[in-house]
Amino acid sequence: MAQLIDGKAFAASLRNDIAEEVAKLHQQGITPGLAVILVGEDPASQVYVRNKGKQTIEVGMSSFVHKLPESTSQTDLLALINKLNNDNSVQGILVQIPLPDHIDADTVINAIDPRKDVDGFHPVNVGRFSTGGNGTIPCTPLGCLMLLKDQLGDLSGARALVLGRSNIVGKPMSTLLLNENCTVTTAHSRTKDLQEECRRADILIVAVGRPEMVKGSWIKPGATVIDVGINRIEQDSGKARLVGDVQFSSAAEVAGAITPVPGGVGPMTIACLLLNTLTAALRQND
Ligand code: GUN
């Protein structure tokens, strides 16, 4: 059976380290602030935003949550971002994705001051990080990388397959692994012989949003599997069950190590958001 990669415990320890650093900033009269903007009523986003606000306060930072109605105009959203860009009590700004259809996500992301872009979605940060500079690294890929390095140590030369090519996870994940000297393949819905590609990978990262798509038979024996998916499956009992993009029961029989869902990548994403906010605060107070 595969070893379990305990993201929940790793994230708790990371949050402890962050809280210690924040306490040192308090002594200098600095309290890092994170502003989170949620537009609309998406149920999953509401849960994420609530957890982000709660954990921000737990590490000693200020949390500013802006919940805006679905009908909010792009102009009003841009005005709020402009206000937060100029607010000295805010060092990090995050606009929860997805946004309603009448709002252009690229325009919104471009409006965030790159120094306050704790998601690492602004083109300036994407560019810096892709060229090996110190641009902010998106939270979910950063969390996956931390778990991988904790599990495997040096990743040099490993054959990595990233399944999914979103701007939030897949693309930055591939870039990060390339920076770690992996041999990286990015696979997606048009990839030919997908199962074969997966079976070649020493490291398999799955971020496609399809419940239990990757089966144990797709996995190379001994591989390290990072499951980014969080899918709610409604059950007959009326209770929802959370599953990943990997079929855990069959994968755990083949993999060397695997992240569970829940308790794997999920908690790492918020911990890395807090880390990015701390880093942004340190840079802005330099
Ligand atoms: N929606 C899903 N994941 C994320 C994330 O990491 N950041 C933001 N802003 N929205 C998301």
py3Dmol code that shows the C-alpha trace and the ligand (Angstrom):
import py3Dmol

protein = """\
ATOM      1  CA  MET A   1       0.000   0.000   0.000  1.00  0.00           C
ATOM      2  CA  ALA A   2       1.116   3.532  -0.795  1.00  0.00           C
ATOM      3  CA  GLN A   3       2.386   5.860   1.884  1.00  0.00           C
ATOM      4  CA  LEU A   4      -0.099   8.641   2.708  1.00  0.00           C
ATOM      5  CA  ILE A   5       1.148  12.177   2.134  1.00  0.00           C
ATOM      6  CA  ASP A   6      -0.369  14.130   5.015  1.00  0.00           C
ATOM      7  CA  GLY A   7      -1.047  17.605   3.636  1.00  0.00           C
ATOM      8  CA  LYS A   8      -3.178  18.509   6.620  1.00  0.00           C
ATOM      9  CA  ALA A   9      -0.291  18.025   9.063  1.00  0.00           C
ATOM     10  CA  PHE A  10       2.252  19.690   6.760  1.00  0.00           C
ATOM     11  CA  ALA A  11      -0.049  22.710   6.324  1.00  0.00           C
ATOM     12  CA  ALA A  12      -0.584  22.994  10.107  1.00  0.00           C
ATOM     13  CA  SER A  13       3.164  23.052  10.677  1.00  0.00           C
ATOM     14  CA  LEU A  14       3.638  25.647   7.900  1.00  0.00           C
ATOM     15  CA  ARG A  15       0.927  27.846   9.444  1.00  0.00           C
ATOM     16  CA  ASN A  16       2.753  27.619  12.795  1.00  0.00           C
ATOM     17  CA  ASP A  17       5.981  28.839  11.163  1.00  0.00           C
ATOM     18  CA  ILE A  18       4.068  31.669   9.467  1.00  0.00           C
ATOM     19  CA  ALA A  19       2.431  32.681  12.769  1.00  0.00           C
ATOM     20  CA  GLU A  20       5.892  32.947  14.374  1.00  0.00           C
ATOM     21  CA  GLU A  21       7.103  35.248  11.605  1.00  0.00           C
ATOM     22  CA  VAL A  22       3.933  37.350  11.847  1.00  0.00           C
ATOM     23  CA  ALA A  23       4.489  37.691  15.619  1.00  0.00           C
ATOM     24  CA  LYS A  24       7.954  39.145  14.874  1.00  0.00           C
ATOM     25  CA  LEU A  25       6.362  41.669  12.496  1.00  0.00           C
ATOM     26  CA  HIS A  26       3.873  42.657  15.213  1.00  0.00           C
ATOM     27  CA  GLN A  27       6.846  43.663  17.371  1.00  0.00           C
ATOM     28  CA  GLN A  28       7.838  46.109  14.612  1.00  0.00           C
ATOM     29  CA  GLY A  29       4.276  47.465  14.553  1.00  0.00           C
ATOM     30  CA  ILE A  30       3.405  45.661  11.310  1.00  0.00           C
ATOM     31  CA  THR A  31       0.297  43.503  10.813  1.00  0.00           C
ATOM     32  CA  PRO A  32       0.087  41.943   7.321  1.00  0.00           C
ATOM     33  CA  GLY A  33      -3.390  42.277   5.786  1.00  0.00           C
ATOM     34  CA  LEU A  34      -5.070  40.055   3.211  1.00  0.00           C
ATOM     35  CA  ALA A  35      -8.126  41.241   1.268  1.00  0.00           C
ATOM     36  CA  VAL A  36     -10.278  38.547  -0.351  1.00  0.00           C
ATOM     37  CA  ILE A  37     -12.990  39.482  -2.838  1.00  0.00           C
ATOM     38  CA  LEU A  38     -15.843  37.099  -3.625  1.00  0.00           C
ATOM     39  CA  VAL A  39     -18.360  38.035  -6.316  1.00  0.00           C
ATOM     40  CA  GLY A  40     -21.577  35.995  -6.363  1.00  0.00           C
ATOM     41  CA  GLU A  41     -22.843  32.953  -4.522  1.00  0.00           C
ATOM     42  CA  ASP A  42     -20.797  29.987  -5.814  1.00  0.00           C
ATOM     43  CA  PRO A  43     -21.123  27.504  -2.901  1.00  0.00           C
ATOM     44  CA  ALA A  44     -17.600  26.036  -3.154  1.00  0.00           C
ATOM     45  CA  SER A  45     -16.079  29.537  -3.363  1.00  0.00           C
ATOM     46  CA  GLN A  46     -18.015  30.592  -0.270  1.00  0.00           C
ATOM     47  CA  VAL A  47     -16.489  27.724   1.710  1.00  0.00           C
ATOM     48  CA  TYR A  48     -12.965  28.538   0.446  1.00  0.00           C
ATOM     49  CA  VAL A  49     -13.315  32.237   1.223  1.00  0.00           C
ATOM     50  CA  ARG A  50     -14.623  31.545   4.714  1.00  0.00           C
ATOM     51  CA  ASN A  51     -11.682  29.224   5.424  1.00  0.00           C
ATOM     52  CA  LYS A  52      -9.194  31.717   4.001  1.00  0.00           C
ATOM     53  CA  GLY A  53     -10.533  34.471   6.282  1.00  0.00           C
ATOM     54  CA  LYS A  54     -10.501  32.231   9.354  1.00  0.00           C
ATOM     55  CA  GLN A  55      -6.949  30.978   8.837  1.00  0.00           C
ATOM     56  CA  THR A  56      -5.664  34.481   8.023  1.00  0.00           C
ATOM     57  CA  ILE A  57      -6.787  35.623  11.468  1.00  0.00           C
ATOM     58  CA  GLU A  58      -5.410  32.480  13.141  1.00  0.00           C
ATOM     59  CA  VAL A  59      -1.853  33.300  12.017  1.00  0.00           C
ATOM     60  CA  GLY A  60      -2.186  36.864  13.311  1.00  0.00           C
ATOM     61  CA  MET A  61      -2.861  38.720  10.064  1.00  0.00           C
ATOM     62  CA  SER A  62      -5.758  41.088   9.328  1.00  0.00           C
ATOM     63  CA  SER A  63      -8.480  39.659   7.101  1.00  0.00           C
ATOM     64  CA  PHE A  64     -10.670  41.874   4.927  1.00  0.00           C
ATOM     65  CA  VAL A  65     -13.376  39.858   3.172  1.00  0.00           C
ATOM     66  CA  HIS A  66     -15.428  41.687   0.530  1.00  0.00           C
ATOM     67  CA  LYS A  67     -18.544  39.764  -0.488  1.00  0.00           C
ATOM     68  CA  LEU A  68     -20.144  41.390  -3.504  1.00  0.00           C
ATOM     69  CA  PRO A  69     -23.450  40.474  -5.171  1.00  0.00           C
ATOM     70  CA  GLU A  70     -23.486  38.506  -8.449  1.00  0.00           C
ATOM     71  CA  SER A  71     -24.815  41.653 -10.184  1.00  0.00           C
ATOM     72  CA  THR A  72     -21.685  43.712  -9.325  1.00  0.00           C
ATOM     73  CA  SER A  73     -20.401  45.562 -12.390  1.00  0.00           C
ATOM     74  CA  GLN A  74     -16.837  45.156 -13.615  1.00  0.00           C
ATOM     75  CA  THR A  75     -16.361  48.906 -13.096  1.00  0.00           C
ATOM     76  CA  ASP A  76     -17.308  48.653  -9.423  1.00  0.00           C
ATOM     77  CA  LEU A  77     -15.026  45.644  -8.924  1.00  0.00           C
ATOM     78  CA  LEU A  78     -12.113  47.484 -10.552  1.00  0.00           C
ATOM     79  CA  ALA A  79     -12.797  50.490  -8.306  1.00  0.00           C
ATOM     80  CA  LEU A  80     -12.565  48.277  -5.207  1.00  0.00           C
ATOM     81  CA  ILE A  81      -9.288  46.761  -6.422  1.00  0.00           C
ATOM     82  CA  ASN A  82      -7.918  50.243  -7.031  1.00  0.00           C
ATOM     83  CA  LYS A  83      -8.861  51.233  -3.492  1.00  0.00           C
ATOM     84  CA  LEU A  84      -7.157  48.128  -2.050  1.00  0.00           C
ATOM     85  CA  ASN A  85      -4.047  48.736  -4.195  1.00  0.00           C
ATOM     86  CA  ASN A  86      -3.710  52.078  -2.393  1.00  0.00           C
ATOM     87  CA  ASP A  87      -4.611  50.816   1.088  1.00  0.00           C
ATOM     88  CA  ASN A  88      -1.533  50.524   3.310  1.00  0.00           C
ATOM     89  CA  SER A  89      -3.219  48.059   5.662  1.00  0.00           C
ATOM     90  CA  VAL A  90      -3.519  45.557   2.772  1.00  0.00           C
ATOM     91  CA  GLN A  91      -0.436  43.716   1.474  1.00  0.00           C
ATOM     92  CA  GLY A  92      -2.270  40.900  -0.327  1.00  0.00           C
ATOM     93  CA  ILE A  93      -5.298  40.959  -2.652  1.00  0.00           C
ATOM     94  CA  LEU A  94      -7.087  37.863  -3.919  1.00  0.00           C
ATOM     95  CA  VAL A  95     -10.123  37.818  -6.206  1.00  0.00           C
ATOM     96  CA  GLN A  96     -11.798  34.419  -5.983  1.00  0.00           C
ATOM     97  CA  ILE A  97     -12.139  32.646  -9.339  1.00  0.00           C
ATOM     98  CA  PRO A  98     -14.529  31.842 -11.051  1.00  0.00           C
ATOM     99  CA  LEU A  99     -16.069  35.275 -11.625  1.00  0.00           C
ATOM    100  CA  PRO A 100     -19.553  35.823 -13.087  1.00  0.00           C
ATOM    101  CA  ASP A 101     -19.721  35.729 -16.914  1.00  0.00           C
ATOM    102  CA  HIS A 102     -20.181  39.493 -17.321  1.00  0.00           C
ATOM    103  CA  ILE A 103     -16.794  40.142 -15.694  1.00  0.00           C
ATOM    104  CA  ASP A 104     -13.548  39.581 -17.594  1.00  0.00           C
ATOM    105  CA  ALA A 105     -11.154  37.730 -15.279  1.00  0.00           C
ATOM    106  CA  ASP A 106      -8.022  38.865 -17.188  1.00  0.00           C
ATOM    107  CA  THR A 107      -8.966  42.537 -16.877  1.00  0.00           C
ATOM    108  CA  VAL A 108      -9.555  42.073 -13.146  1.00  0.00           C
ATOM    109  CA  ILE A 109      -6.290  40.201 -12.543  1.00  0.00           C
ATOM    110  CA  ASN A 110      -4.376  42.833 -14.532  1.00  0.00           C
ATOM    111  CA  ALA A 111      -5.776  45.555 -12.266  1.00  0.00           C
ATOM    112  CA  ILE A 112      -4.194  44.093  -9.102  1.00  0.00           C
ATOM    113  CA  ASP A 113      -0.880  45.662  -8.078  1.00  0.00           C
ATOM    114  CA  PRO A 114       1.611  42.842  -8.877  1.00  0.00           C
ATOM    115  CA  ARG A 115       3.264  43.367  -5.467  1.00  0.00           C
ATOM    116  CA  LYS A 116      -0.078  42.573  -3.808  1.00  0.00           C
ATOM    117  CA  ASP A 117      -0.975  39.691  -6.154  1.00  0.00           C
ATOM    118  CA  VAL A 118      -0.701  36.833  -3.642  1.00  0.00           C
ATOM    119  CA  ASP A 119      -2.261  34.376  -6.125  1.00  0.00           C
ATOM    120  CA  GLY A 120       0.599  34.855  -8.591  1.00  0.00           C
ATOM    121  CA  PHE A 121      -1.911  35.274 -11.456  1.00  0.00           C
ATOM    122  CA  HIS A 122      -0.803  38.720 -12.678  1.00  0.00           C
ATOM    123  CA  PRO A 123       1.159  38.515 -15.974  1.00  0.00           C
ATOM    124  CA  VAL A 124       4.124  40.271 -14.326  1.00  0.00           C
ATOM    125  CA  ASN A 125       4.361  37.497 -11.727  1.00  0.00           C
ATOM    126  CA  VAL A 126       3.711  34.742 -14.288  1.00  0.00           C
ATOM    127  CA  GLY A 127       6.500  36.176 -16.433  1.00  0.00           C
ATOM    128  CA  ARG A 128       8.976  36.581 -13.585  1.00  0.00           C
ATOM    129  CA  PHE A 129       8.397  33.108 -12.252  1.00  0.00           C
ATOM    130  CA  SER A 130       8.503  31.487 -15.723  1.00  0.00           C
ATOM    131  CA  THR A 131      11.880  33.067 -16.389  1.00  0.00           C
ATOM    132  CA  GLY A 132      13.261  31.917 -13.029  1.00  0.00           C
ATOM    133  CA  GLY A 133      12.877  35.263 -11.221  1.00  0.00           C
ATOM    134  CA  ASN A 134      11.182  35.839  -7.884  1.00  0.00           C
ATOM    135  CA  GLY A 135       7.575  36.236  -9.062  1.00  0.00           C
ATOM    136  CA  THR A 136       4.844  35.036  -6.705  1.00  0.00           C
ATOM    137  CA  ILE A 137       4.161  31.330  -7.208  1.00  0.00           C
ATOM    138  CA  PRO A 138       0.472  30.314  -7.399  1.00  0.00           C
ATOM    139  CA  CYS A 139      -0.654  28.751  -4.106  1.00  0.00           C
ATOM    140  CA  THR A 140      -1.853  25.300  -5.209  1.00  0.00           C
ATOM    141  CA  PRO A 141       1.217  24.394  -7.322  1.00  0.00           C
ATOM    142  CA  LEU A 142       3.488  25.749  -4.576  1.00  0.00           C
ATOM    143  CA  GLY A 143       1.723  23.531  -2.034  1.00  0.00           C
ATOM    144  CA  CYS A 144       2.075  20.490  -4.323  1.00  0.00           C
ATOM    145  CA  LEU A 145       5.778  21.171  -4.785  1.00  0.00           C
ATOM    146  CA  MET A 146       6.366  21.449  -1.040  1.00  0.00           C
ATOM    147  CA  LEU A 147       4.691  18.070  -0.480  1.00  0.00           C
ATOM    148  CA  LEU A 148       6.725  16.506  -3.299  1.00  0.00           C
ATOM    149  CA  LYS A 149      10.043  17.825  -1.999  1.00  0.00           C
ATOM    150  CA  ASP A 150       9.197  16.742   1.538  1.00  0.00           C
ATOM    151  CA  GLN A 151       8.424  13.258   0.240  1.00  0.00           C
ATOM    152  CA  LEU A 152      11.164  12.818  -2.364  1.00  0.00           C
ATOM    153  CA  GLY A 153      13.897  15.343  -1.632  1.00  0.00           C
ATOM    154  CA  ASP A 154      15.684  16.323  -4.848  1.00  0.00           C
ATOM    155  CA  LEU A 155      13.381  16.003  -7.872  1.00  0.00           C
ATOM    156  CA  SER A 156      16.146  16.329 -10.494  1.00  0.00           C
ATOM    157  CA  GLY A 157      15.733  14.013 -13.455  1.00  0.00           C
ATOM    158  CA  ALA A 158      12.363  12.632 -12.360  1.00  0.00           C
ATOM    159  CA  ARG A 159       9.817  12.076 -15.114  1.00  0.00           C
ATOM    160  CA  ALA A 160       6.794  14.202 -14.149  1.00  0.00           C
ATOM    161  CA  LEU A 161       3.396  14.241 -15.775  1.00  0.00           C
ATOM    162  CA  VAL A 162       0.984  17.095 -15.073  1.00  0.00           C
ATOM    163  CA  LEU A 163      -2.550  16.245 -16.127  1.00  0.00           C
ATOM    164  CA  GLY A 164      -4.380  19.549 -16.655  1.00  0.00           C
ATOM    165  CA  ARG A 165      -3.292  22.868 -18.169  1.00  0.00           C
ATOM    166  CA  SER A 166      -5.223  25.566 -16.302  1.00  0.00           C
ATOM    167  CA  ASN A 167      -3.591  28.905 -15.541  1.00  0.00           C
ATOM    168  CA  ILE A 168      -4.263  28.317 -11.837  1.00  0.00           C
ATOM    169  CA  VAL A 169      -2.726  24.851 -11.461  1.00  0.00           C
ATOM    170  CA  GLY A 170      -1.540  22.882 -14.522  1.00  0.00           C
ATOM    171  CA  LYS A 171       0.607  25.438 -16.338  1.00  0.00           C
ATOM    172  CA  PRO A 172       2.386  26.867 -13.280  1.00  0.00           C
ATOM    173  CA  MET A 173       2.849  23.322 -11.908  1.00  0.00           C
ATOM    174  CA  SER A 174       4.641  22.269 -15.108  1.00  0.00           C
ATOM    175  CA  THR A 175       6.847  25.356 -14.909  1.00  0.00           C
ATOM    176  CA  LEU A 176       7.704  24.703 -11.249  1.00  0.00           C
ATOM    177  CA  LEU A 177       8.673  21.089 -11.939  1.00  0.00           C
ATOM    178  CA  LEU A 178      10.781  22.197 -14.889  1.00  0.00           C
ATOM    179  CA  ASN A 179      12.550  24.663 -12.562  1.00  0.00           C
ATOM    180  CA  GLU A 180      13.222  21.647 -10.289  1.00  0.00           C
ATOM    181  CA  ASN A 181      14.921  19.860 -13.227  1.00  0.00           C
ATOM    182  CA  CYS A 182      12.185  17.311 -13.823  1.00  0.00           C
ATOM    183  CA  THR A 183      11.467  16.023 -17.311  1.00  0.00           C
ATOM    184  CA  VAL A 184       7.947  17.390 -17.635  1.00  0.00           C
ATOM    185  CA  THR A 185       4.993  16.380 -19.775  1.00  0.00           C
ATOM    186  CA  THR A 186       1.794  18.428 -19.687  1.00  0.00           C
ATOM    187  CA  ALA A 187      -1.190  16.269 -20.635  1.00  0.00           C
ATOM    188  CA  HIS A 188      -4.776  17.396 -21.297  1.00  0.00           C
ATOM    189  CA  SER A 189      -8.069  16.418 -22.894  1.00  0.00           C
ATOM    190  CA  ARG A 190      -6.505  16.130 -26.392  1.00  0.00           C
ATOM    191  CA  THR A 191      -3.483  14.071 -25.312  1.00  0.00           C
ATOM    192  CA  LYS A 192      -3.160  10.799 -27.234  1.00  0.00           C
ATOM    193  CA  ASP A 193      -2.529   7.595 -25.270  1.00  0.00           C
ATOM    194  CA  LEU A 194      -3.128   9.391 -21.982  1.00  0.00           C
ATOM    195  CA  GLN A 195      -2.968   6.232 -19.887  1.00  0.00           C
ATOM    196  CA  GLU A 196       0.387   5.298 -21.422  1.00  0.00           C
ATOM    197  CA  GLU A 197       1.732   8.790 -20.701  1.00  0.00           C
ATOM    198  CA  CYS A 198       0.597   8.509 -17.076  1.00  0.00           C
ATOM    199  CA  ARG A 199       2.192   5.078 -16.674  1.00  0.00           C
ATOM    200  CA  ARG A 200       5.609   6.510 -17.590  1.00  0.00           C
ATOM    201  CA  ALA A 201       5.551   9.100 -14.811  1.00  0.00           C
ATOM    202  CA  ASP A 202       7.560   8.923 -11.577  1.00  0.00           C
ATOM    203  CA  ILE A 203       5.545  11.925 -10.391  1.00  0.00           C
ATOM    204  CA  LEU A 204       1.892  12.261 -11.393  1.00  0.00           C
ATOM    205  CA  ILE A 205      -0.005  15.468 -10.654  1.00  0.00           C
ATOM    206  CA  VAL A 206      -3.701  15.400 -11.518  1.00  0.00           C
ATOM    207  CA  ALA A 207      -5.719  18.632 -11.775  1.00  0.00           C
ATOM    208  CA  VAL A 208      -8.615  18.120 -14.159  1.00  0.00           C
ATOM    209  CA  GLY A 209     -11.742  18.391 -11.993  1.00  0.00           C
ATOM    210  CA  ARG A 210     -13.101  14.970 -13.037  1.00  0.00           C
ATOM    211  CA  PRO A 211     -14.064  12.710 -10.146  1.00  0.00           C
ATOM    212  CA  GLU A 212     -11.883   9.572  -9.891  1.00  0.00           C
ATOM    213  CA  MET A 213     -10.781   9.758 -13.526  1.00  0.00           C
ATOM    214  CA  VAL A 214      -7.283   8.327 -13.003  1.00  0.00           C
ATOM    215  CA  LYS A 215      -7.344   4.639 -12.026  1.00  0.00           C
ATOM    216  CA  GLY A 216      -4.685   2.536 -10.348  1.00  0.00           C
ATOM    217  CA  SER A 217      -3.949   0.792 -13.673  1.00  0.00           C
ATOM    218  CA  TRP A 218      -2.760   4.154 -15.112  1.00  0.00           C
ATOM    219  CA  ILE A 219      -0.071   4.527 -12.454  1.00  0.00           C
ATOM    220  CA  LYS A 220       3.537   3.363 -12.537  1.00  0.00           C
ATOM    221  CA  PRO A 221       4.272   1.119  -9.544  1.00  0.00           C
ATOM    222  CA  GLY A 222       5.985   3.163  -6.840  1.00  0.00           C
ATOM    223  CA  ALA A 223       5.098   6.548  -8.386  1.00  0.00           C
ATOM    224  CA  THR A 224       4.282   9.593  -6.258  1.00  0.00           C
ATOM    225  CA  VAL A 225       0.723  10.795  -6.938  1.00  0.00           C
ATOM    226  CA  ILE A 226      -0.554  14.286  -6.088  1.00  0.00           C
ATOM    227  CA  ASP A 227      -4.329  14.614  -6.451  1.00  0.00           C
ATOM    228  CA  VAL A 228      -5.433  18.249  -6.782  1.00  0.00           C
ATOM    229  CA  GLY A 229      -9.111  17.449  -7.426  1.00  0.00           C
ATOM    230  CA  ILE A 230     -11.854  18.217  -4.912  1.00  0.00           C
ATOM    231  CA  ASN A 231     -15.174  16.908  -6.244  1.00  0.00           C
ATOM    232  CA  ARG A 232     -18.417  16.684  -4.293  1.00  0.00           C
ATOM    233  CA  ILE A 233     -20.377  13.530  -5.012  1.00  0.00           C
ATOM    234  CA  GLU A 234     -23.989  13.578  -3.829  1.00  0.00           C
ATOM    235  CA  GLN A 235     -24.922  10.249  -2.268  1.00  0.00           C
ATOM    236  CA  ASP A 236     -28.287   8.505  -1.904  1.00  0.00           C
ATOM    237  CA  SER A 237     -28.103   9.131   1.849  1.00  0.00           C
ATOM    238  CA  GLY A 238     -28.206  12.848   1.039  1.00  0.00           C
ATOM    239  CA  LYS A 239     -24.700  13.324   2.456  1.00  0.00           C
ATOM    240  CA  ALA A 240     -22.043  14.523   0.014  1.00  0.00           C
ATOM    241  CA  ARG A 241     -18.724  12.699  -0.281  1.00  0.00           C
ATOM    242  CA  LEU A 242     -15.498  14.419  -1.358  1.00  0.00           C
ATOM    243  CA  VAL A 243     -13.373  12.598  -3.932  1.00  0.00           C
ATOM    244  CA  GLY A 244     -10.305  13.565  -5.898  1.00  0.00           C
ATOM    245  CA  ASP A 245      -9.490  13.264  -9.599  1.00  0.00           C
ATOM    246  CA  VAL A 246      -7.741   9.968  -8.786  1.00  0.00           C
ATOM    247  CA  GLN A 247      -9.585   6.796  -7.763  1.00  0.00           C
ATOM    248  CA  PHE A 248      -7.937   6.514  -4.364  1.00  0.00           C
ATOM    249  CA  SER A 249      -8.655   2.845  -3.572  1.00  0.00           C
ATOM    250  CA  SER A 250      -7.071   1.435  -6.751  1.00  0.00           C
ATOM    251  CA  ALA A 251      -4.289   4.059  -6.930  1.00  0.00           C
ATOM    252  CA  ALA A 252      -3.155   3.424  -3.361  1.00  0.00           C
ATOM    253  CA  GLU A 253      -2.456  -0.219  -4.279  1.00  0.00           C
ATOM    254  CA  VAL A 254       0.056   0.783  -6.962  1.00  0.00           C
ATOM    255  CA  ALA A 255       1.542   4.164  -6.016  1.00  0.00           C
ATOM    256  CA  GLY A 256       4.540   4.581  -3.710  1.00  0.00           C
ATOM    257  CA  ALA A 257       2.950   7.611  -2.071  1.00  0.00           C
ATOM    258  CA  ILE A 258      -0.314   9.477  -2.601  1.00  0.00           C
ATOM    259  CA  THR A 259      -2.203  12.496  -1.251  1.00  0.00           C
ATOM    260  CA  PRO A 260      -5.674  11.780   0.162  1.00  0.00           C
ATOM    261  CA  VAL A 261      -8.791  13.862  -0.582  1.00  0.00           C
ATOM    262  CA  PRO A 262      -9.621  15.573   1.689  1.00  0.00           C
ATOM    263  CA  GLY A 263      -6.474  16.235   3.730  1.00  0.00           C
ATOM    264  CA  GLY A 264      -3.904  16.352   0.931  1.00  0.00           C
ATOM    265  CA  VAL A 265      -3.416  19.340  -1.361  1.00  0.00           C
ATOM    266  CA  GLY A 266      -6.459  21.332  -0.127  1.00  0.00           C
ATOM    267  CA  PRO A 267      -5.027  22.521   3.210  1.00  0.00           C
ATOM    268  CA  MET A 268      -1.709  23.345   1.511  1.00  0.00           C
ATOM    269  CA  THR A 269      -3.358  25.856  -0.841  1.00  0.00           C
ATOM    270  CA  ILE A 270      -4.508  28.141   1.987  1.00  0.00           C
ATOM    271  CA  ALA A 271      -1.259  27.728   3.943  1.00  0.00           C
ATOM    272  CA  CYS A 272       0.658  28.810   0.819  1.00  0.00           C
ATOM    273  CA  LEU A 273      -1.690  31.777   0.371  1.00  0.00           C
ATOM    274  CA  LEU A 274      -0.709  32.890   3.884  1.00  0.00           C
ATOM    275  CA  LEU A 275       2.951  32.315   3.037  1.00  0.00           C
ATOM    276  CA  ASN A 276       2.621  34.435  -0.108  1.00  0.00           C
ATOM    277  CA  THR A 277       0.910  37.152   1.945  1.00  0.00           C
ATOM    278  CA  LEU A 278       3.733  37.093   4.501  1.00  0.00           C
ATOM    279  CA  THR A 279       6.326  37.323   1.702  1.00  0.00           C
ATOM    280  CA  ALA A 280       4.416  40.208   0.094  1.00  0.00           C
ATOM    281  CA  ALA A 281       4.227  42.035   3.446  1.00  0.00           C
ATOM    282  CA  LEU A 282       7.970  41.570   4.047  1.00  0.00           C
ATOM    283  CA  ARG A 283       8.784  42.934   0.572  1.00  0.00           C
ATOM    284  CA  GLN A 284       6.430  45.900   0.927  1.00  0.00           C
ATOM    285  CA  ASN A 285       7.946  46.829   4.279  1.00  0.00           C
ATOM    286  CA  ASP A 286      11.531  46.395   3.142  1.00  0.00           C
TER     287      ASP A 286
END
"""
ligand_1 = """\
11
GUN
N -10.324 29.382 -7.384
C -9.849 28.129 -7.239
N -8.573 28.155 -6.775
C -8.255 29.454 -6.639
C -7.084 30.119 -6.189
O -6.053 29.528 -5.866
N -7.149 31.475 -6.173
C -8.255 32.162 -6.560
N -8.217 33.500 -6.535
N -9.362 31.578 -6.983
C -9.351 30.230 -7.012
"""
view = py3Dmol.view(width=600, height=400)
view.addModel(protein, "pdb")
view.setStyle({"model": 0}, {"cartoon": {"style": "trace"}})
view.addModel(ligand_1, "xyz")
view.setStyle({"model": 1}, {"stick": {}})
view.zoomTo()
view.show()
